[in-house]
Amino acid sequence: MHVRGRPPVARITRLIEAGIIKLVIDRVFPLTATGEAMHYVEKGTLGKVVIRIP
């Protein structure tokens, strides 16, 4: 079962792996800069923001 209007994660994963959906990473922040990353996201971004965990 899944939320109406949202495809299951497995289907989305297949689309990403097939190159049909492309993920856009805007910035990568270290774990120690999580606060800065949150402020960056609040400003509005088009791509994804990643927090790197060592």
Secondary structure, DSSP 8 states (H G I E B T S, - for coil): ---TT---HHHHHHHHHTTSS---EEEEEEGGGHHHHHHHHHT--SSEEEEE--
